Amino acid sequence: MLGAGSLVPPGKVLESGYLYLGRPAVAVRPLTPEEISHLRYSAEHYVRIKNNYQQSEQH
């Protein structure tokens, strides 16, 4: 996860499962299993909202 306002330099590869902050972005801590689970839930929720919106536009 990349924190607001953080910058990733060109060519830098970030390892999954960490919180990155700063300019340039650096790993500050690993994400907890709960945070990872919530991020997955949140992403899936937004996809459901998008799908519901698209279906309502077709009717």
Number of C-alpha atoms within 10 A of each C-alpha: 17 16 11 9 11 14 15 17 10 6 6 9 8 15 11 10 15 17 18 24 19 15 11 12 18 16 15 11 11 15 15 12 10 9 13 15 11 12 13 11 12 12 10 12 12 11 12 12 11 12 12 11 11 11 10 9 8 6 5
